[in-house]
Amino acid sequence: MSQSVLISGGGIVGSFLGLELEAREIPFKIIEKKPFASSGNDHIRSLTLNLSASERLDYLGVKTASSVIQRMKIFDGSGSGKLSFNCDEANIDYLAKVFSFNDLREALIKKVESSISIGDEITSFESMESGIQASLSNGSTLETNLLVIAEGRNSTLAKSIASENFSKDYEQVAKTFLVDIPELNAQEAIQVFHEKEIFALMPYKNDAETNQFSVVWSMPKELAHDLTLDNLSTHLQKFEKKLSCKIQATSELLSFPLSAHHLDEYCDQGVCVIADAAHTIHPLAGQGINLGISDAIILAEEIERAISADKDIGQLAFLKKYELRRKTLNASMIRGVDLLFNLFQQDNPYLRLGRNSGLKVVDKLGFLKKNFILHASGVQKI
């Protein structure tokens, strides 16, 4: 039985899914509406992939530069609480790798470029006896056994098969930019919770001459509105004091509104949704891209199982297996991060004291830290 997959969306996860299918010798085609033209600021954006996702990229032959995270420190900016994680505590080589968004996207596209159609988009689809018929913006149609929606947060196609069971606007903006910090360890990531702000530093494109970090700084919308390169140094002083270092910005500031959502269904007959089209998450745990890549891996596994059993890959019963394996884990991560976000937004002094003490207690519990590291790295599933 010869079957094929049509992927709507040629971003990082859509292209990654194509590679997973190619590794299993499953025919696929990607439809991407936007040309892959890099902007002047694309080099500023970074992605943090956990150990499992990074190793999968290596297995699929995706080669691009990255920086390794071997240690991570978390600080309570309003107290003395501190929590640290080290890859040695879990007997793994590293915690995660940090990639340039632009470099990783280009490396993935290069691997699947022969299977990408650029400039059109899938506007609608309908179920037929033979599978799915997708209508394109150029007026043509394509038939496929399975349509995978790998588009962004506001995918119209995804909304046509499911509604949201969780949706939240965090009333925050993430400011992303690059900095040089000579005093910090080039293989260490840092996160500081300061009042209603979350300041994260990830090692980025370091070499013998630079000690560069990528900043993801979540803040209330009103602060983001007033923050510019001209007054940036003043706002960074509280973090410089906490970390005993000097932070020098080396790029423009990029802004992204922060929200989260989760669909109540991931699939219908002949169609399924993955990654940001199905779920988004606050960046404080750095797990958004990792959830999407895990979706792609599990979906590819289920498609391969269906083909091996000589079954229709668009059959809802098989697609529900993918949903069952991913939906609960994704929901747990989204709700857990939302809970953590709310905890660090509280002004109650007793809650702050308990939070500060809690970080210190957890820091001393080696077995708990090891399990957390293994789960966050993707090695161990809850």
N, C-alpha and C positions, 0 to 999 in steps of 0.2 A: 504494500500500500504506500504510494508516494504522497506525502503530505507536506504542506508548507506553512510558514508563519509570516504574517504581515505585521510589521511593527510601526506604529504611528508615533514618531518622535525619535530623532537621531541625536539626542543629547548623550551625556556620559552613560547613563544607565541603559538607554535604548541601544546604543552601540555595544555596550558590554554584553547585553543579552544576545545580540547578533553573534558576538564572538563565542559565547557559550553554546549557541546552536550550531555554529560552524564546527566547533570542536567535536560535536556529536554527529556531524554530517547530516544536519537537518536543514533543508533549504529555507531561506528567509529573504525578505526584502524590507528595507527601511524607507519610510516616507518622511522627509524632513522639509518643512516649508521655508526655513531661513538658510541662506547661504552661510557657510562657515568662514566668515571674515572676522579676523581678530581686530578688536578695537585697541586704542592706545593704552587703555587701563586694564585690559584683561589679565596682564601679568600680576596684578595686585591680588586678585582673588586666589584663595588657596582651598584645598580640600584635604581633610585628614581621614585617611583610610586605616582601619584597624588591621591587625596582623593577618587575620583570615582573608580579608579582601585584598590586601597587598600581595599575599602569597598567590592568590588566585590570578591576579594580573600577571605575575611572573610566569605562572603555568601556561597562561594563554599567549605568552610571548609579547606582552605590551611593555616596551622599554621606554622609560622616560625618567628624568632626574627627580630625586626626592630627598627629603631630609628625614632622618630617623629620630623618633622619640623613644628614649630609653627610661626616662624618669618623668614624673608629673607631680607638681606641687599645687595644692589648693589652700588658699589663705582666706580667712575671715578678715576682711578689711577693717572691720569695726572692733576687732578684738585680737587675741593672741592665738586663736585656734588655727591649727595647720594640719593638713593631711597630705601624705606623700605616697606615691606608688612607684615601684621600681620593677623592671622586667625580671630582674634576678629573683624577686620574691615569688614569682610564678614559674620560674625555670623556662622562660621563653626568651627569644633573641631580642625582641623589641616590643614596645607597646603599640606603636602605630608609625605610619609614615605620612609626611606632609608633601602634597603635590601642588604644583601650579595648576590651577583650573584650566588655563589655556593650553599648557603643555600636555596634560593628560587627555584633554578633549581631542587635540590634534593627533596624538599617538593612537587613540582608539579609532578615530575616523580613518586614518591611514590604513588600519588593519581591515576595515570593512567597506572601504570606499567603492569597491566594485558592486556592492549590494545596496547602495544608497541612491535614492532618487531625490534630488534637491530642487526646491522651487514650487512644489505643490503641497497640498495638505488634504487629509481625509476629512470631508465635511459631514458625512453621514454613513451609515451602514445598515444593512438589513440581513436577517437570517433567511437562508434558503436551504433546501434539502441537501444541496451539495456543500454547504458551509456558509461563509459570510461573503456578501457582495459589498465592497466598499466604494463609495462615490468620492471622486477627487475633485478639487477645485478647478481643474482644467476641463471638466466635463466627462472624463473617462471613468471607467470602473475597473476594479480588480477583484478577483475571487480568491479566497484563501480558506484554509481549514480552520485557522485561528487568527483572530485579530488581537494584538497586544497593544494596549494604550499606555505609552510611556511618555506622556506629555507632562506639562507643568501643573502647578497648583490649581489653575482655573480651567482645566480641560473640560470643554463642552462635551466631548465624547464620553468621558468618565461620568459626568453628571447625568448622561442619558441612561445609564444602567444602574446607578446607585445614588443614594442621598448621604448626607453627612450625619454621623451619630455623635461627632465631636467637632466643634469649631470654636476657635478662640483668637481674638485679636489681643496681643499682649500690650498694645499701646506703647510699643517700644520700637526702636530702630537700631540696627546693627551697623556700626561704623567699622569699615575694614580698610586697613592701610599697612604699609611696611615700615619697619623701624630697625635701627641699628642699636644694639645694646652690648658693648664689649664685655661688660662685667658678668653676664649670664652664661651658663653652660649651653653650648650649641646643640646639645642633645636632650634638652630639658624643656618641657612645656609647663606653663604656669597659668593659674586661674585665680583671680582675686574677686571675691564678692564684697562690694563696697556699697552699703545702703541699697539703692535700687539699681545699681550698675553691676555689670559682670564684665570683667576685663580679662581676656584670654590672650596668651602669647604662645605661638607655635614656631619652632625653628624652621627656617625657610631659606633654601638655596644658599646654604653656607659653604664657604670654601676657606682657604688659608688666609684670605685677606679680609673677609667679612664675617660678622656675627649678626646675621639678619633674622628678624622674626616677623611673622604675620600676625597682625592684631585683629581680633574680632571683639568689638566692644559694644555690648548691649546696654542701651540706656533709654530713659523715658523720652518720648517724642519732643518734649519742650527743650530738653538739654541738647538733643540732636539738632534741633532747628538752629540753635545758637552757636553750635560748635563749628569752627573753621580752622584752617591751617594757621591763621594769624593768632588765634587764642588757644591753640591746641596745647602748647607747652604749659600753660597755666593749669589746665584741667588734668594734665598728666602728673602733676607734682605729687598728688596723694599716692599714686602708684609707685612713683620713683622713691618716695619715702618708705613705703612698705617693703619694697624689694631692694632697697639700698643700691640704686643704680641710676644712670642717666639714660632717658629714652629719647632718641633722636629720630623723628619722622623722616622718611626718605621717599615718600610718594604722595599722590593725591589721596583724598578721602572718598571712599565709595559708601553708599548708603543703601540699606535693604530693610524694608518694613518686616516686622516679626509677627508671625501668626502660626497657628497649628490647626490641623484638621485630620479627620479620619472618616473614610467611607464605611457605611454599614455593610456593603457587599463588595467583593473584589471581582466577581465574575458573573456572566450570564452565558447562555448557550452560544458557543463560538467566539466569545470575547472575554478578555480579562484586563485588569488594571494593575499596574505596578508603580512603585516608587512615588514621586511627588504627586502624581495624578491620584494616587490612592491615599497618601498620608504625608503630612509635613509635621515638623517638630521644631521646638525652640532649640537654637544652636548651642546652648550651654553645655551639653554633653558631647557635642560633636558627632552625633550618631546619624544624622539625616541621610548622608550619602551611603553609609554602611547598611542602613535598613533597605535602601533601594537596591543595592548590589546583592544583598541576601535574597530579596524578592526574585531577582533575575536568576540567581543560581538555582533556587528551589523550583521556580517555574520550568527552567530548562530540564531539571531532573524529572519532573512529572511528565513533561512532553515526551522525553526519551522513553520513560516507562510505558506510556500509552502506545507509542510506535512499536516498541518491542513486543507488546501484547497484541499487536495488530488491531488496535482500537482507534477510534476517531479522536484526535487530539483536541477537538473543539467540544467534545462531549462534556456536559456540565458536571457529571459525576467525577471526571478526572480533574477538571479545573477546581472543583471544591476541595480536592486534596491539597492543591497549592494554597488555597485560601485558608484551610484549616491549619496548615503548617506555619503560615506567616501572620495571619490576622491577630491572633492572641498575643504573640510576641511583640508585634508592632504596637498594639494597643497598650500593653504593659509599659513599653518604653515611653510612649507619648504621655501616658498618665503619670508615670514616675517622674519624668522631667518636669511636667506641669506642677507636680507636688513640690519638687525641689525648688522650682522657680518661686512658687508662692511662699515657701518657707523663708527664702532669703529676701523677700520683699517686705517682711513684717517689721514694723517699728516698735512692737512691744518689747521692752527691755528684758523681760523674763524669757521670752522666746529667743532673743539674741544671746542671752547668757547660756541657755540650754543648747543652742546651736554651736556656740563657741566651745563649750565643754564636750559636746558630741563629737566634734572633729578630732579633739585630742584623744578621746576614748577609742574611736575607730582606728586611729593611727597606731594604736598599740595592739590591735587585734590582727595578728598576722594571717590567721586562717580566713578571716572575713575579707581582708584585703586581697588575698590570693584568689578567692572565688570571684570577687568583683573584677579583678584584672582579667581573669580567664573569660568571663562573660563579655566584658567590654571589648576584648581583643577578638571576639568571635570564635575562640577556640572551644568554649563551653557554652552550651545553650541551657537556659532555664526551662 
